[in-house]
């Protein structure tokens, strides 16, 4: 690995993940374990700040999870430069670049699940 990522505040989205060096396309930048919770436990999470950091989990999205590592710090973009892959068998989320990322650029994921999905999210829906 000859690149380095760091966390810094953005102007509009709070903290984000940035790179000090160029990262090639199709590079895994994180492979993070997750803590899985049931539908019933999510009811409680939805009443806390953690609601903004959980991912739906399972083939039928019957559960949710909190990703450890930096996964929950990646900000959203409809034109994201990374994608995330849910690994249900080993209970991890992998973040991988979808194009080359320039030094100093923020690494983003699309919260819709597909890196190029432009469906409005809950915070953009009117």
PyMOL commands that set and color helices and strands:
alter all, ss='L'
color gray80, all
select helices_A, chain A and resi 39-45+49-53+71-73
alter helices_A, ss='H'
color red, helices_A
select strands_A, chain A and resi 5-9+15-19+28-37+54-57+63-67+75-76+82-87+92-97+106-109
alter strands_A, ss='S'
color yellow, strands_A
deselect
rebuild
show_as cartoon
